[in-house]
Amino acid sequence: MGDWRAPLDELDRQLRAGQPHRMRETLARLSAAAGRAPAHEVEELASVAAMHPQPWVRHTLLMVLAGRHPERADTRELVQWLTHDYEDFVAFKAIALAGALRLEDVLRELIVIVGRASRRLHGHAGKPVGIGHAVVLRAITELAGTSSRAGLAALEERLFPGGDEDGEEPPLPPVDAERSGTHTHVGMAPVPGGTVKGGAPPAFSGRELLFDWADPVMIGSCKDFHLDVLPVTNAEYDRFAGGTAATEHTYCHPAEPAGKLHLRNTLLDERSRPDHPVVGVDWFDAYAYARSLGKRLPTEAEWQRAAQGDDERAYPWGDAFDRARTSCHDPSDNGGWQGILDWRADLLALADTAPRHTTRANGMPGNVSPYGVRDLSGNVWEWTASSFGGAPFSPADADADAIDVIYDARSYAVIKGGAWSCLPEQLSVAFRGRDLALDRHFEIGFRCACSCPH
């Protein structure tokens, strides 16, 4: 028996004991031991890497096997499988490896994730938007062997003959109501109900926009509600994730995968400090946390209403972008740039080398909405309770194979607000992002809402 199994057992014990600070050293031991494993154990290592519940183990073993055995079929199958991992740092590495190893079988799935590269690479960024988008586009061009618009378009026509890669979104059942329970409104702001208009804000009229604002202009409305003044922090979320409510799945969505681990995937990232907004959590994590407090996630209409008020402003503070009020990727930070391709190049560098990503909650005093809600623009995207098609979000089958999930339009929830990695246009409160309910990125967090009348 190889000695790589001992570190695996130790990691499980450390996780159960709530000792994440000790896991870094154990992961290093796992990497070294797996690197010494004899060839006949590689298949077993690949199986463990594909199915282990801890994302840090999947990432560690992926790196070992791709580094030592890149030509083996089981390693290549592992890379393909993990391109659809729900944890960002695992999937990003697998996607990059898929491009480097030229695993052409994953090309179709990657195009479904970001849309047609012939349209996205040289023009509007489309959705989803962020570091993952840049990583996937780079892998597509490596796999296709071309970055030209004509070459990519010809490839896409062969892969998707006579039709688009995006499917029709079927009607959704309503999400279940917030859990009735006792909570105070300390740390929450009352927001009066009203109407919300979709599409680019009036202040953007006449501007050449960088991103895809082609969504239907939707008018929504909401009743009076309360919204957290600040996003949920790492410290607040960790108290939930380490308690019985999370480990016993007391408040979880019925479609959540069995045995889901609710720990954030940034637990070992020293850049994610206790007073920073929580990231590395998926929609199911956010849903369970909110219900554990007797709250819920806000709908898209509620989120935008709280940020915008009655005047269709572009940002919570008004129509003019103000870098001093928010945390984002402003081109002027790096001496300027020439367009969307430069931004994507910056994102690829930020994925691994950024000395920080998020900043502390309430770190930008001027980032406040008409109703006193703070930090709605920039720093982290925020999950909502709305489907990207406009209906209440209700995932149909979270236990489905990850490769099947990306083809299911019901799997995408709306995210709002933009993040530390985003350009100013994406920070507009009307901008709509989307992501898979089980994806966990270091760009997405959340805050809670409730419908209490007083």
DOZANU-376198 format. One record per residue (C-alpha): residue number from 1; residue in one letter; x, y, z. Coordinates in pm, whole numbers, plus 50000, padded with zeros to 5 digits. Layout:
% residues N
num:NUM residu:A px:X py:Y pz:Z
...
//
This chain:
% residues 454
num:1 residu:M px:50000 py:50000 pz:50000
num:2 residu:G px:50125 py:50347 pz:49908
num:3 residu:D px:50187 py:50596 pz:50183
num:4 residu:W px:49958 py:50857 pz:50019
num:5 residu:R px:49657 py:50708 pz:50199
num:6 residu:A px:49782 py:50816 pz:50543
num:7 residu:P px:49767 py:51191 pz:50461
num:8 residu:L px:49415 py:51141 pz:50323
num:9 residu:D px:49300 py:50990 pz:50650
num:10 residu:E px:49470 py:51269 pz:50843
num:11 residu:L px:49293 py:51534 pz:50633
num:12 residu:D px:48957 py:51381 pz:50718
num:13 residu:R px:49042 py:51387 pz:51089
num:14 residu:Q px:49160 py:51748 pz:51072
num:15 residu:L px:48846 py:51855 pz:50892
num:16 residu:R px:48620 py:51685 pz:51147
num:17 residu:A px:48823 py:51844 pz:51428
num:18 residu:G px:48792 py:52193 pz:51278
num:19 residu:Q px:49167 py:52235 pz:51227
num:20 residu:P px:49205 py:52389 pz:50880
num:21 residu:H px:49537 py:52551 pz:50978
num:22 residu:R px:49691 py:52203 pz:50995
num:23 residu:M px:49557 py:52096 pz:50655
num:24 residu:R px:49811 py:52291 pz:50451
num:25 residu:E px:50101 py:52085 pz:50584
num:26 residu:T px:49908 py:51761 pz:50536
num:27 residu:L px:49822 py:51852 pz:50176
num:28 residu:A px:50192 py:51908 pz:50110
num:29 residu:R px:50263 py:51560 pz:50250
num:30 residu:L px:49989 py:51416 pz:50030
num:31 residu:S px:50140 py:51580 pz:49722
num:32 residu:A px:50486 py:51441 pz:49798
num:33 residu:A px:50354 py:51090 pz:49875
num:34 residu:A px:50132 py:51079 pz:49566
num:35 residu:G px:50428 py:51186 pz:49356
num:36 residu:R px:50616 py:50877 pz:49476
num:37 residu:A px:50328 py:50637 pz:49410
num:38 residu:P px:50414 py:50346 pz:49178
num:39 residu:A px:50262 py:50339 pz:48831
num:40 residu:H px:50011 py:50065 pz:48916
num:41 residu:E px:49847 py:50296 pz:49175
num:42 residu:V px:49791 py:50587 pz:48934
num:43 residu:E px:49446 py:50461 pz:48834
num:44 residu:E px:49338 py:50452 pz:49200
num:45 residu:L px:49483 py:50799 pz:49260
num:46 residu:A px:49289 py:50933 pz:48961
num:47 residu:S px:48968 py:50782 pz:49100
num:48 residu:V px:49029 py:50942 pz:49440
num:49 residu:A px:49108 py:51276 pz:49271
num:50 residu:A px:48783 py:51268 pz:49075
num:51 residu:M px:48548 py:51184 pz:49363
num:52 residu:H px:48706 py:51303 pz:49688
num:53 residu:P px:48468 py:51538 pz:49877
num:54 residu:Q px:48744 py:51783 pz:49970
num:55 residu:P px:48827 py:52020 pz:49681
num:56 residu:W px:49180 py:52073 pz:49815
num:57 residu:V px:49247 py:51700 pz:49772
num:58 residu:R px:49108 py:51700 pz:49417
num:59 residu:H px:49329 py:51995 pz:49326
num:60 residu:T px:49643 py:51848 pz:49486
num:61 residu:L px:49609 py:51510 pz:49314
num:62 residu:L px:49518 py:51670 pz:48981
num:63 residu:M px:49842 py:51868 pz:48991
num:64 residu:V px:50047 py:51561 pz:49081
num:65 residu:L px:49901 py:51335 pz:48812
num:66 residu:A px:49909 py:51598 pz:48537
num:67 residu:G px:50269 py:51677 pz:48625
num:68 residu:R px:50396 py:51317 pz:48646
num:69 residu:H px:50166 py:51120 pz:48414
num:70 residu:P px:50020 py:51363 pz:48156
num:71 residu:E px:49994 py:51106 pz:47876
num:72 residu:R px:49808 py:50837 pz:48071
num:73 residu:A px:49445 py:50787 pz:47974
num:74 residu:D px:49326 py:50796 pz:48337
num:75 residu:T px:49501 py:51131 pz:48393
num:76 residu:R px:49345 py:51278 pz:48081
num:77 residu:E px:49001 py:51150 pz:48181
num:78 residu:L px:49052 py:51308 pz:48522
num:79 residu:V px:49139 py:51644 pz:48367
num:80 residu:Q px:48829 py:51629 pz:48148
num:81 residu:W px:48609 py:51537 pz:48445
num:82 residu:L px:48743 py:51815 pz:48666
num:83 residu:T px:48690 py:52086 pz:48402
num:84 residu:H px:48333 py:52074 pz:48534
num:85 residu:D px:48426 py:52081 pz:48901
num:86 residu:Y px:48211 py:52323 pz:49099
num:87 residu:E px:48508 py:52465 pz:49292
num:88 residu:D px:48670 py:52745 pz:49096
num:89 residu:F px:49033 py:52674 pz:49176
num:90 residu:V px:48992 py:52307 pz:49077
num:91 residu:A px:48802 py:52376 pz:48755
num:92 residu:F px:49030 py:52661 pz:48647
num:93 residu:K px:49337 py:52440 pz:48675
num:94 residu:A px:49166 py:52152 pz:48492
num:95 residu:I px:49046 py:52384 pz:48214
num:96 residu:A px:49397 py:52522 pz:48169
num:97 residu:L px:49534 py:52167 pz:48157
num:98 residu:A px:49268 py:52064 pz:47904
num:99 residu:G px:49395 py:52336 pz:47673
num:100 residu:A px:49760 py:52247 pz:47729
num:101 residu:L px:49694 py:51874 pz:47678
num:102 residu:R px:49464 py:51947 pz:47380
num:103 residu:L px:49171 py:51744 pz:47511
num:104 residu:E px:48937 py:51818 pz:47224
num:105 residu:D px:48649 py:51621 pz:47375
num:106 residu:V px:48585 py:51903 pz:47624
num:107 residu:L px:48559 py:52174 pz:47358
num:108 residu:R px:48183 py:52152 pz:47314
num:109 residu:E px:48120 py:52176 pz:47689
num:110 residu:L px:48349 py:52478 pz:47723
num:111 residu:I px:48162 py:52662 pz:47448
num:112 residu:V px:47834 py:52594 pz:47626
num:113 residu:I px:47980 py:52754 pz:47941
num:114 residu:V px:48076 py:53090 pz:47785
num:115 residu:G px:47892 py:53106 pz:47455
num:116 residu:R px:48049 py:53110 pz:47111
num:117 residu:A px:48411 py:53218 pz:47129
num:118 residu:S px:48392 py:53368 pz:46780
num:119 residu:R px:48152 py:53626 pz:46924
num:120 residu:R px:48302 py:53659 pz:47271
num:121 residu:L px:48675 py:53667 pz:47216
num:122 residu:H px:48702 py:53991 pz:47022
num:123 residu:G px:48379 py:54160 pz:47123
num:124 residu:H px:48133 py:54169 pz:47408
num:125 residu:A px:48228 py:53957 pz:47705
num:126 residu:G px:47892 py:53786 pz:47740
num:127 residu:K px:47792 py:53598 pz:48053
num:128 residu:P px:47912 py:53455 pz:48285
num:129 residu:V px:48180 py:53721 pz:48324
num:130 residu:G px:48496 py:53707 pz:48526
num:131 residu:I px:48815 py:53510 pz:48568
num:132 residu:G px:48647 py:53181 pz:48477
num:133 residu:H px:48529 py:53334 pz:48148
num:134 residu:A px:48887 py:53431 pz:48059
num:135 residu:V px:49027 py:53089 pz:48157
num:136 residu:V px:48769 py:52906 pz:47943
num:137 residu:L px:48822 py:53131 pz:47639
num:138 residu:R px:49199 py:53074 pz:47655
num:139 residu:A px:49145 py:52695 pz:47668
num:140 residu:I px:48903 py:52710 pz:47372
num:141 residu:T px:49159 py:52889 pz:47152
num:142 residu:E px:49429 py:52641 pz:47253
num:143 residu:L px:49204 py:52345 pz:47174
num:144 residu:A px:49083 py:52498 pz:46848
num:145 residu:G px:49435 py:52590 pz:46743
num:146 residu:T px:49317 py:52936 pz:46637
num:147 residu:S px:49198 py:53263 pz:46786
num:148 residu:S px:49067 py:53407 pz:46458
num:149 residu:R px:48698 py:53489 pz:46435
num:150 residu:A px:48656 py:53299 pz:46108
num:151 residu:G px:48838 py:52989 pz:46232
num:152 residu:L px:48638 py:52973 pz:46554
num:153 residu:A px:48309 py:53034 pz:46372
num:154 residu:A px:48377 py:52742 pz:46135
num:155 residu:L px:48454 py:52514 pz:46429
num:156 residu:E px:48138 py:52620 pz:46615
num:157 residu:E px:47921 py:52557 pz:46310
num:158 residu:R px:48058 py:52203 pz:46296
num:159 residu:L px:47994 py:52147 pz:46668
num:160 residu:F px:47649 py:52313 pz:46670
num:161 residu:P px:47508 py:52264 pz:46319
num:162 residu:G px:47197 py:52465 pz:46247
num:163 residu:G px:47143 py:52599 pz:46595
num:164 residu:D px:47277 py:52784 pz:46894
num:165 residu:E px:47441 py:52626 pz:47195
num:166 residu:D px:47197 py:52791 pz:47434
num:167 residu:G px:46872 py:52606 pz:47502
num:168 residu:E px:46527 py:52735 pz:47581
num:169 residu:E px:46465 py:52780 pz:47950
num:170 residu:P px:46168 py:52572 pz:48068
num:171 residu:P px:45925 py:52705 pz:48329
num:172 residu:L px:46039 py:52657 pz:48687
num:173 residu:P px:45857 py:52560 pz:49002
num:174 residu:P px:45866 py:52836 pz:49267
num:175 residu:V px:46138 py:52827 pz:49530
num:176 residu:D px:46006 py:52742 pz:49874
num:177 residu:A px:45938 py:53037 pz:50103
num:178 residu:E px:46175 py:53161 pz:50367
num:179 residu:R px:46178 py:52960 pz:50685
num:180 residu:S px:45963 py:53106 pz:50957
num:181 residu:G px:46179 py:53182 pz:51255
num:182 residu:T px:46284 py:53450 pz:51495
num:183 residu:H px:46540 py:53704 pz:51393
num:184 residu:T px:46590 py:54071 pz:51464
num:185 residu:H px:46642 py:54337 pz:51201
num:186 residu:V px:46969 py:54447 pz:51354
num:187 residu:G px:47209 py:54499 pz:51065
num:188 residu:M px:46923 py:54513 pz:50812
num:189 residu:A px:46770 py:54808 pz:50626
num:190 residu:P px:46400 py:54847 pz:50544
num:191 residu:V px:46338 py:54889 pz:50171
num:192 residu:P px:46000 py:55006 pz:50037
num:193 residu:G px:45849 py:54805 pz:49755
num:194 residu:G px:45835 py:54939 pz:49403
num:195 residu:T px:45911 py:54870 pz:49038
num:196 residu:V px:46245 py:54788 pz:48881
num:197 residu:K px:46343 py:54835 pz:48518
num:198 residu:G px:46594 py:54610 pz:48348
num:199 residu:G px:46843 py:54691 pz:48075
num:200 residu:A px:47124 py:54944 pz:48063
num:201 residu:P px:47058 py:55247 pz:48287
num:202 residu:P px:46975 py:55582 pz:48120
num:203 residu:A px:47320 py:55718 pz:48217
num:204 residu:F px:47477 py:55466 pz:47976
num:205 residu:S px:47274 py:55593 pz:47678
num:206 residu:G px:47496 py:55675 pz:47382
num:207 residu:R px:47800 py:55499 pz:47528
num:208 residu:E px:47981 py:55216 pz:47355
num:209 residu:L px:47926 py:54933 pz:47600
num:210 residu:L px:48184 py:54658 pz:47650
num:211 residu:F px:47948 py:54389 pz:47775
num:212 residu:D px:47638 py:54211 pz:47659
num:213 residu:W px:47329 py:54413 pz:47755
num:214 residu:A px:47107 py:54232 pz:47504
num:215 residu:D px:46884 py:54081 pz:47774
num:216 residu:P px:46517 py:54168 pz:47744
num:217 residu:V px:46427 py:54490 pz:47923
num:218 residu:M px:46229 py:54348 pz:48211
num:219 residu:I px:46001 py:54536 pz:48447
num:220 residu:G px:45971 py:54376 pz:48789
num:221 residu:S px:45821 py:54475 pz:49118
num:222 residu:C px:45852 py:54381 pz:49482
num:223 residu:K px:45678 py:54444 pz:49810
num:224 residu:D px:45834 py:54598 pz:50121
num:225 residu:F px:46124 py:54394 pz:50258
num:226 residu:H px:46441 py:54414 pz:50466
num:227 residu:L px:46792 py:54357 pz:50331
num:228 residu:D px:47123 py:54309 pz:50514
num:229 residu:V px:47315 py:54636 pz:50519
num:230 residu:L px:47639 py:54446 pz:50452
num:231 residu:P px:47727 py:54117 pz:50280
num:232 residu:V px:47783 py:53811 pz:50497
num:233 residu:T px:48147 py:53792 pz:50611
num:234 residu:N px:48386 py:53498 pz:50632
num:235 residu:A px:48365 py:53503 pz:51012
num:236 residu:E px:47984 py:53495 pz:51008
num:237 residu:Y px:47969 py:53220 pz:50750
num:238 residu:D px:48236 py:53007 pz:50920
num:239 residu:R px:48030 py:53001 pz:51242
num:240 residu:F px:47744 py:52853 pz:51042
num:241 residu:A px:47959 py:52611 pz:50837
num:242 residu:G px:48128 py:52472 pz:51148
num:243 residu:G px:47803 py:52418 pz:51338
num:244 residu:T px:47539 py:52149 pz:51346
num:245 residu:A px:47300 py:52344 pz:51121
num:246 residu:A px:47545 py:52289 pz:50834
num:247 residu:T px:47677 py:51943 pz:50921
num:248 residu:E px:47326 py:51806 pz:50982
num:249 residu:H px:47180 py:51994 pz:50682
num:250 residu:T px:46895 py:52130 pz:50889
num:251 residu:Y px:46811 py:52421 pz:50659
num:252 residu:C px:46931 py:52296 pz:50323
num:253 residu:H px:46744 py:52312 pz:49994
num:254 residu:P px:46577 py:51977 pz:49907
num:255 residu:A px:46769 py:51963 pz:49577
num:256 residu:E px:47108 py:51997 pz:49746
num:257 residu:P px:47343 py:51704 pz:49674
num:258 residu:A px:47353 py:51449 pz:49952
num:259 residu:G px:47640 py:51491 pz:50198
num:260 residu:K px:47740 py:51832 pz:50065
num:261 residu:L px:48035 py:51999 pz:50239
num:262 residu:H px:47936 py:52355 pz:50338
num:263 residu:L px:48285 py:52482 pz:50416
num:264 residu:R px:48385 py:52770 pz:50185
num:265 residu:N px:48656 py:52676 pz:49937
num:266 residu:T px:48864 py:52981 pz:50041
num:267 residu:L px:48912 py:52837 pz:50390
num:268 residu:L px:49285 py:52789 pz:50328
num:269 residu:D px:49331 py:53116 pz:50135
num:270 residu:E px:49507 py:53363 pz:50364
num:271 residu:R px:49381 py:53653 pz:50151
num:272 residu:S px:49025 py:53582 pz:50273
num:273 residu:R px:49022 py:53750 pz:50612
num:274 residu:P px:48747 py:53721 pz:50874
num:275 residu:D px:48598 py:54066 pz:50806
num:276 residu:H px:48594 py:54023 pz:50427
num:277 residu:P px:48273 py:53922 pz:50246
num:278 residu:V px:48250 py:53546 pz:50222
num:279 residu:V px:48337 py:53398 pz:49880
num:280 residu:G px:48394 py:53043 pz:49767
num:281 residu:V px:48033 py:52951 pz:49847
num:282 residu:D px:47766 py:52833 pz:49607
num:283 residu:W px:47395 py:52907 pz:49586
num:284 residu:F px:47307 py:52613 pz:49811
num:285 residu:D px:47550 py:52734 pz:50079
num:286 residu:A px:47396 py:53082 pz:50070
num:287 residu:Y px:47042 py:52942 pz:50077
num:288 residu:A px:47111 py:52725 pz:50384
num:289 residu:Y px:47290 py:53004 pz:50571
num:290 residu:A px:47003 py:53247 pz:50514
num:291 residu:R px:46739 py:52997 pz:50626
num:292 residu:S px:46940 py:52915 pz:50938
num:293 residu:L px:46873 py:53276 pz:51046
num:294 residu:G px:46507 py:53273 pz:50944
num:295 residu:K px:46590 py:53478 pz:50635
num:296 residu:R px:46626 py:53410 pz:50261
num:297 residu:L px:46816 py:53528 pz:49955
num:298 residu:P px:46682 py:53844 pz:49788
num:299 residu:T px:46520 py:53823 pz:49448
num:300 residu:E px:46687 py:54008 pz:49164
num:301 residu:A px:46414 py:54273 pz:49173
num:302 residu:E px:46462 py:54325 pz:49548
num:303 residu:W px:46838 py:54345 pz:49517
num:304 residu:Q px:46820 py:54604 pz:49239
num:305 residu:R px:46543 py:54798 pz:49414
num:306 residu:A px:46758 py:54826 pz:49728
num:307 residu:A px:47056 py:54943 pz:49521
num:308 residu:Q px:46880 py:55180 pz:49284
num:309 residu:G px:46575 py:55332 pz:49445
num:310 residu:D px:46332 py:55519 pz:49220
num:311 residu:D px:46561 py:55699 pz:48975
num:312 residu:E px:46723 py:55419 pz:48768
num:313 residu:R px:47069 py:55532 pz:48878
num:314 residu:A px:47366 py:55345 pz:48738
num:315 residu:Y px:47539 py:55291 pz:49075
num:316 residu:P px:47412 py:55295 pz:49433
num:317 residu:W px:47555 py:55646 pz:49485
num:318 residu:G px:47446 py:55796 pz:49150
num:319 residu:D px:47517 py:55791 pz:48778
num:320 residu:A px:47890 py:55866 pz:48768
num:321 residu:F px:48138 py:55589 pz:48838
num:322 residu:D px:48361 py:55673 pz:49135
num:323 residu:R px:48666 py:55449 pz:49187
num:324 residu:A px:48708 py:55574 pz:49546
num:325 residu:R px:48371 py:55425 pz:49643
num:326 residu:T px:48426 py:55064 pz:49539
num:327 residu:S px:48665 py:54773 pz:49482
num:328 residu:C px:48701 py:54666 pz:49119
num:329 residu:H px:48950 py:54621 pz:48836
num:330 residu:D px:48975 py:54976 pz:48706
num:331 residu:P px:49192 py:54996 pz:48389
num:332 residu:S px:49363 py:55306 pz:48526
num:333 residu:D px:49507 py:55091 pz:48807
num:334 residu:N px:49749 py:54935 pz:48556
num:335 residu:G px:49824 py:55239 pz:48344
num:336 residu:G px:49535 py:55190 pz:48105
num:337 residu:W px:49446 py:54921 pz:47852
num:338 residu:Q px:49334 py:54897 pz:47493
num:339 residu:G px:49022 py:54683 pz:47518
num:340 residu:I px:48853 py:54368 pz:47634
num:341 residu:L px:49145 py:54142 pz:47538
num:342 residu:D px:49378 py:54332 pz:47770
num:343 residu:W px:49126 py:54295 pz:48052
num:344 residu:R px:49109 py:53919 pz:48001
num:345 residu:A px:49489 py:53898 pz:48007
num:346 residu:D px:49484 py:54082 pz:48340
num:347 residu:L px:49222 py:53837 pz:48473
num:348 residu:L px:49438 py:53537 pz:48388
num:349 residu:A px:49723 py:53689 pz:48587
num:350 residu:L px:49492 py:53779 pz:48877
num:351 residu:A px:49365 py:53421 pz:48908
num:352 residu:D px:49687 py:53301 pz:49069
num:353 residu:T px:49904 py:53597 pz:49160
num:354 residu:A px:49679 py:53866 pz:49307
num:355 residu:P px:49811 py:53966 pz:49651
num:356 residu:R px:49451 py:54021 pz:49754
num:357 residu:H px:49110 py:53980 pz:49606
num:358 residu:T px:48829 py:54098 pz:49833
num:359 residu:T px:48851 py:54392 pz:50071
num:360 residu:R px:48682 py:54416 pz:50409
num:361 residu:A px:48307 py:54464 pz:50428
num:362 residu:N px:48210 py:54831 pz:50468
num:363 residu:G px:48560 py:54929 pz:50357
num:364 residu:M px:48430 py:55191 pz:50112
num:365 residu:P px:48214 py:55439 pz:50308
num:366 residu:G px:48074 py:55607 pz:49996
num:367 residu:N px:47931 py:55283 pz:49857
num:368 residu:V px:47579 py:55330 pz:49996
num:369 residu:S px:47236 py:55308 pz:49833
num:370 residu:P px:46935 py:55541 pz:49880
num:371 residu:Y px:46810 py:55307 pz:50156
num:372 residu:G px:47136 py:55281 pz:50348
num:373 residu:V px:47246 py:54944 pz:50207
num:374 residu:R px:47624 py:54928 pz:50164
num:375 residu:D px:47873 py:54752 pz:49938
num:376 residu:L px:47620 py:54660 pz:49671
num:377 residu:S px:47854 py:54764 pz:49391
num:378 residu:G px:48190 py:54587 pz:49356
num:379 residu:N px:48403 py:54373 pz:49586
num:380 residu:V px:48192 py:54056 pz:49542
num:381 residu:W px:47909 py:53941 pz:49318
num:382 residu:E px:47603 py:53836 pz:49520
num:383 residu:W px:47374 py:53537 pz:49473
num:384 residu:T px:47001 py:53604 pz:49432
num:385 residu:A px:46689 py:53389 pz:49446
num:386 residu:S px:46612 py:53451 pz:49077
num:387 residu:S px:46672 py:53241 pz:48769
num:388 residu:F px:46855 py:53407 pz:48482
num:389 residu:G px:46538 py:53360 pz:48276
num:390 residu:G px:46344 py:53576 pz:48523
num:391 residu:A px:46152 py:53313 pz:48719
num:392 residu:P px:46214 py:53223 pz:49084
num:393 residu:F px:46523 py:53006 pz:49098
num:394 residu:S px:46461 py:52643 pz:49182
num:395 residu:P px:46732 py:52395 pz:49082
num:396 residu:A px:46576 py:52085 pz:48934
num:397 residu:D px:46832 py:51815 pz:49006
num:398 residu:A px:47154 py:51908 pz:49182
num:399 residu:D px:47260 py:51542 pz:49187
num:400 residu:A px:47281 py:51536 pz:48808
num:401 residu:D px:47615 py:51484 pz:48639
num:402 residu:A px:47804 py:51813 pz:48617
num:403 residu:I px:47843 py:51778 pz:48242
num:404 residu:D px:47464 py:51753 pz:48204
num:405 residu:V px:47401 py:52044 pz:48441
num:406 residu:I px:47576 py:52300 pz:48220
num:407 residu:Y px:47330 py:52224 pz:47938
num:408 residu:D px:47030 py:52282 pz:48165
num:409 residu:A px:46919 py:52646 pz:48164
num:410 residu:R px:46745 py:52586 pz:48496
num:411 residu:S px:47088 py:52555 pz:48661
num:412 residu:Y px:47179 py:52925 pz:48634
num:413 residu:A px:47099 py:53181 pz:48904
num:414 residu:V px:47136 py:53558 pz:48873
num:415 residu:I px:47433 py:53725 pz:49041
num:416 residu:K px:47443 py:54102 pz:49091
num:417 residu:G px:47681 py:54382 pz:49177
num:418 residu:G px:48012 py:54294 pz:49015
num:419 residu:A px:48332 py:54197 pz:49195
num:420 residu:W px:48690 py:54300 pz:49264
num:421 residu:S px:48788 py:54150 pz:48926
num:422 residu:C px:48523 py:54340 pz:48725
num:423 residu:L px:48532 py:54650 pz:48509
num:424 residu:P px:48322 py:54955 pz:48608
num:425 residu:E px:48044 py:54879 pz:48359
num:426 residu:Q px:47975 py:54545 pz:48531
num:427 residu:L px:47937 py:54722 pz:48866
num:428 residu:S px:47620 py:54894 pz:48749
num:429 residu:V px:47331 py:54779 pz:48967
num:430 residu:A px:47131 py:54689 pz:48654
num:431 residu:F px:47397 py:54457 pz:48512
num:432 residu:R px:47300 py:54089 pz:48517
num:433 residu:G px:47552 py:53810 pz:48570
num:434 residu:R px:47478 py:53441 pz:48606
num:435 residu:D px:47641 py:53128 pz:48738
num:436 residu:L px:47567 py:52762 pz:48806
num:437 residu:A px:47411 py:52702 pz:49145
num:438 residu:L px:47688 py:52463 pz:49250
num:439 residu:D px:47980 py:52673 pz:49128
num:440 residu:R px:48197 py:52821 pz:49403
num:441 residu:H px:48414 py:53116 pz:49301
num:442 residu:F px:48633 py:53358 pz:49489
num:443 residu:E px:48429 py:53635 pz:49326
num:444 residu:I px:48077 py:53547 pz:49452
num:445 residu:G px:47924 py:53601 pz:49798
num:446 residu:F px:47578 py:53698 pz:49922
num:447 residu:R px:47361 py:53884 pz:50172
num:448 residu:C px:47022 py:53799 pz:50321
num:449 residu:A px:46670 py:53941 pz:50299
num:450 residu:C px:46337 py:53888 pz:50473
num:451 residu:S px:45974 py:53975 pz:50406
num:452 residu:C px:45885 py:54075 pz:50763
num:453 residu:P px:45629 py:54359 pz:50756
num:454 residu:H px:45799 py:54557 pz:51037
//
